[in-house]
């Protein structure tokens, strides 16, 4: 069963204080392979593994319906630094 981007966005925004969010359906629109980039203050002081566990827990119902799921999770400061590097 395909996962809807709007459902993913709603779940993420209700679970975290999101300052930036990108959701990409990498399955050509069939809703079975997603990449999410989440920027949130909630990730401060947490390791990458801890952040991924938080996101996986929040999205576990949706992830169970996907073929593949990948994520990038940053604090606002990390994301700003990443953006500054790429310009």
ZAZAGU-460357 format. One record per residue: x, y, z of N, C-alpha, C in turn. Coordinates in nm, 4 decimals, padded with zeros to 6 digits. Atoms other than C-alpha are relative to their C-alpha. Example, Ala and Ser with C-alpha at 12.3 -4.5 7.8 and 13.67 -1.06 7.14 Angstrom:
! residues 2
[pt [00.0890,-00.1190,00.0000],[01.2300,-00.4500,00.7800],[00.0900,00.1200,00.0000]]
[pt [-00.0820,-00.1190,-00.0060],[01.3670,-00.1060,00.7140],[-00.0770,00.1090,00.0730]]
END
This chain:
! residues 87
[pt [00.0846,-00.1184,00.0000],[00.0000,00.0000,00.0000],[00.0891,00.1246,00.0000]]
[pt [-00.0848,-00.1185,00.0069],[00.1542,00.3336,-00.1017],[-00.0203,00.0936,00.1187]]
[pt [00.0035,-00.0968,-00.1090],[00.2372,00.5917,00.1614],[-00.0120,00.1385,-00.0622]]
[pt [00.0269,-00.1336,00.0510],[00.1084,00.9437,00.1007],[00.0956,00.1023,00.0622]]
[pt [-00.0930,-00.1023,-00.0489],[00.3519,01.2372,00.1288],[-00.0668,00.0879,00.1051]]
[pt [00.0711,-00.0856,-00.0965],[00.0886,01.4449,00.3102],[-00.0100,-00.0667,00.1370]]
[pt [00.0048,00.0739,-00.1270],[00.0519,01.1737,00.5757],[00.1362,00.0012,00.0686]]
[pt [-00.1354,-00.0038,-00.0564],[00.4293,01.1569,00.6225],[00.0285,00.1380,00.0596]]
[pt [-00.0266,-00.1352,-00.0471],[00.4534,01.5339,00.6525],[-00.0772,00.0295,00.1284]]
[pt [00.0827,-00.0239,-00.1184],[00.1687,01.5518,00.9024],[00.0555,-00.0725,00.1223]]
[pt [-00.0551,00.0778,-00.1110],[00.3184,01.2777,01.1188],[00.1305,00.0602,00.0500]]
[pt [-00.1289,-00.0586,-00.0386],[00.6654,01.4352,01.1153],[-00.0213,00.1322,00.0727]]
[pt [00.0234,-00.1318,-00.0614],[00.5345,01.7838,01.1939],[-00.0683,-00.0100,00.1364]]
[pt [00.0633,00.0152,-00.1315],[00.3242,01.6554,01.4825],[00.0959,-00.0609,00.1028]]
[pt [-00.0947,00.0645,-00.0914],[00.6187,01.4600,01.6295],[00.1196,00.0884,00.0363]]
[pt [-00.1208,-00.0806,-00.0193],[00.8938,01.7230,01.5968],[-00.0281,00.1480,-00.0264]]
[pt [00.0042,-00.1437,00.0301],[00.9418,02.1007,01.6019],[00.0858,00.0208,-00.1244]]
[pt [-00.0711,-00.0030,00.1276],[01.0381,02.1173,01.2371],[00.0251,00.1443,-00.0445]]
[pt [-00.0308,-00.1304,00.0580],[01.2200,02.4207,01.1008],[00.0200,-00.0111,-00.1512]]
[pt [-00.0115,00.0243,00.1437],[01.2810,02.2658,00.7575],[-00.0287,-00.1484,-00.0244]]
[pt [00.0362,00.1382,00.0314],[01.1411,01.9522,00.5959],[-00.0035,-00.0192,-00.1506]]
[pt [00.0068,00.0408,00.1402],[01.1963,01.7875,00.2592],[-00.0356,-00.1480,-00.0031]]
[pt [00.0409,00.1395,00.0179],[01.0229,01.4675,00.1569],[00.0052,-00.0293,-00.1486]]
[pt [-00.0163,00.0353,00.1412],[01.1196,01.3012,-00.1686],[-00.0432,-00.1441,-00.0226]]
[pt [00.0417,00.1338,00.0412],[00.9373,01.0081,-00.3208],[00.0988,-00.0455,-00.1071]]
[pt [-00.1029,00.0486,00.0916],[01.2223,00.8189,-00.4865],[-00.0458,-00.1220,-00.0784]]
[pt [00.0528,00.1184,00.0687],[00.9942,00.5525,-00.6305],[-00.0849,00.0381,-00.1205]]
[pt [00.0730,-00.0464,00.1188],[00.8638,00.7512,-00.9283],[-00.1498,00.0114,00.0240]]
[pt [00.1401,-00.0263,-00.0299],[00.5381,00.8299,-00.7539],[-00.0810,-00.1148,00.0560]]
[pt [00.0802,00.1117,-00.0516],[00.4358,00.4867,-00.6292],[-00.0069,-00.0024,00.1531]]
[pt [00.0118,-00.0139,-00.1447],[00.4938,00.5840,-00.2632],[00.0597,-00.1126,00.0813]]
[pt [-00.0601,00.1106,-00.0745],[00.7164,00.2958,-00.1588],[00.1462,00.0220,00.0368]]
[pt [-00.1408,-00.0272,-00.0280],[01.0593,00.4590,-00.1322],[00.0148,00.1499,00.0253]]
[pt [-00.0088,-00.1408,-00.0364],[01.1116,00.7865,00.0534],[00.1348,00.0362,00.0608]]
[pt [-00.1136,-00.0636,-00.0663],[01.3984,01.0107,00.1535],[-00.0561,00.1226,00.0695]]
[pt [00.0438,-00.1191,-00.0731],[01.3253,01.2657,00.4251],[00.1213,00.0711,00.0581]]
[pt [-00.0999,-00.0846,-00.0638],[01.5400,01.5525,00.5438],[-00.0760,00.0829,00.1016]]
[pt [00.0698,-00.0681,-00.1086],[01.4307,01.6885,00.8808],[00.0994,00.0861,00.0759]]
[pt [-00.0801,-00.0912,-00.0813],[01.5744,01.9916,01.0573],[-00.0864,00.0376,00.1195]]
[pt [00.0789,-00.0252,-00.1199],[01.4620,02.0294,01.4170],[00.0890,00.0276,00.1209]]
[pt [-00.0662,-00.0265,-00.1284],[01.5702,02.1721,01.7507],[-00.0018,-00.1252,00.0886]]
[pt [00.0137,00.1219,-00.0808],[01.4591,01.8377,01.8953],[00.1211,-00.0922,-00.0114]]
[pt [-00.1162,00.0858,00.0211],[01.7787,01.6798,01.7612],[00.1251,00.0488,00.0720]]
[pt [-00.1176,-00.0533,-00.0706],[02.0144,01.8984,01.9658],[00.0448,-00.0954,00.1101]]
[pt [-00.0571,00.0850,-00.1039],[02.2467,01.6945,02.1853],[-00.0185,-00.1488,-00.0225]]
[pt [00.0225,00.1422,00.0278],[02.1474,01.3654,02.0225],[00.0944,-00.0464,-00.1110]]
[pt [-00.0841,00.0591,00.1036],[02.3687,01.1371,01.8183],[-00.0851,-00.0271,-00.1239]]
[pt [00.0715,00.0337,00.1234],[02.2787,01.0506,01.4606],[-00.0877,-00.1227,00.0211]]
[pt [00.0775,00.1212,-00.0259],[02.1675,00.7069,01.5756],[-00.1242,00.0299,00.0831]]
[pt [00.1145,-00.0351,-00.0850],[01.9421,00.8542,01.8454],[-00.1052,00.0763,-00.0805]]
[pt [00.0939,-00.0752,00.0854],[01.7874,01.0939,01.5924],[-00.0751,-00.0953,-00.0922]]
[pt [00.0635,00.0950,00.0912],[01.7216,00.8126,01.3472],[-00.1004,-00.0881,00.0736]]
[pt [00.0943,00.0814,-00.0788],[01.5612,00.6046,01.6187],[-00.1266,00.0778,00.0316]]
[pt [00.1171,-00.0840,-00.0280],[01.3316,00.8949,01.7117],[-00.0899,00.0097,-00.1230]]
[pt [00.0774,-00.0127,00.1238],[01.2247,00.9434,01.3504],[-00.0636,-00.1341,-00.0369]]
[pt [00.0544,00.1324,00.0312],[01.1833,00.5700,01.2908],[-00.1173,-00.0351,00.0902]]
[pt [00.1096,00.0274,-00.0943],[00.9662,00.5414,01.6015],[-00.1240,00.0814,-00.0372]]
[pt [00.1132,-00.0860,00.0350],[00.7482,00.8355,01.4968],[-00.0683,-00.0466,-00.1294]]
[pt [00.0531,00.0395,00.1306],[00.7056,00.6921,01.1459],[-00.0173,-00.1506,-00.0166]]
[pt [-00.0042,00.1460,00.0111],[00.6977,00.3204,01.2260],[-00.1177,-00.0598,-00.0764]]
[pt [00.1161,00.0532,00.0730],[00.3465,00.2627,01.0904],[00.0185,00.0209,-00.1503]]
[pt [-00.0214,-00.0310,00.1411],[00.4363,00.4328,00.7620],[00.1175,-00.0797,-00.0573]]
[pt [-00.1189,00.0715,00.0474],[00.7806,00.2727,00.7343],[-00.0317,-00.1472,-00.0271]]
[pt [00.0377,00.1402,00.0190],[00.6229,-00.0716,00.7684],[-00.0666,-00.0227,-00.1359]]
[pt [00.0678,00.0120,00.1282],[00.4317,-00.0012,00.4452],[00.0911,00.0326,-00.1184]]
[pt [-00.0920,-00.0407,00.1063],[00.7403,00.1116,00.2487],[00.0955,-00.1133,-00.0366]]
[pt [-00.1062,00.0905,00.0427],[00.9937,-00.0802,00.0494],[00.1349,00.0506,00.0523]]
[pt [-00.1262,-00.0590,-00.0451],[01.2754,00.1623,00.1431],[-00.0266,00.1369,00.0611]]
[pt [00.0121,-00.1289,-00.0683],[01.3173,00.4615,00.3738],[00.1392,00.0444,00.0417]]
[pt [-00.1264,-00.0550,-00.0474],[01.6167,00.6842,00.4318],[-00.0263,00.1407,00.0523]]
[pt [00.0205,-00.1286,-00.0637],[01.6565,00.9943,00.6392],[00.1299,00.0715,00.0263]]
[pt [-00.1083,-00.0863,-00.0446],[01.8838,01.2831,00.7164],[-00.0627,00.0912,00.1040]]
[pt [00.0557,-00.0814,-00.1080],[01.8270,01.4634,01.0440],[00.1085,00.0918,00.0546]]
[pt [-00.0966,-00.1007,-00.0401],[02.0003,01.7847,01.1432],[-00.0607,00.0964,00.1019]]
[pt [00.0416,-00.1143,-00.0802],[01.9843,02.0552,01.4046],[00.0001,00.1205,-00.0941]]
[pt [-00.0031,-00.1185,00.0865],[01.9207,02.4032,01.2601],[00.1420,00.0509,-00.0253]]
[pt [-00.1377,-00.0463,00.0163],[02.2861,02.4940,01.3180],[00.0766,-00.0878,-00.0985]]
[pt [-00.0654,00.0914,00.0930],[02.4096,02.1841,01.1370],[-00.0493,00.0213,-00.1425]]
[pt [00.0569,-00.0209,00.1336],[02.1759,02.2474,00.8462],[00.0481,00.1312,-00.0599]]
[pt [-00.0527,-00.1286,00.0484],[02.2820,02.6128,00.8197],[00.1440,-00.0135,-00.0463]]
[pt [-00.1404,00.0214,00.0367],[02.6477,02.5056,00.8142],[00.0108,-00.0809,-00.1290]]
[pt [00.0023,00.0820,00.1209],[02.5714,02.2430,00.5490],[-00.0369,00.0840,-00.1219]]
[pt [00.0419,-00.0872,00.1094],[02.3938,02.4986,00.3326],[00.1064,00.1010,-00.0352]]
[pt [-00.1074,-00.0977,00.0229],[02.6751,02.7500,00.3749],[00.1163,-00.0638,-00.0756]]
[pt [-00.1068,00.0730,00.0679],[02.9259,02.4863,00.2610],[-00.0292,-00.0181,-00.1481]]
[pt [00.0353,00.0318,00.1374],[02.7364,02.4123,-00.0570],[-00.0162,00.1227,-00.0891]]
[pt [00.0103,-00.1217,00.0834],[02.7210,02.7760,-00.1704],[00.1351,00.0577,-00.0309]]
END
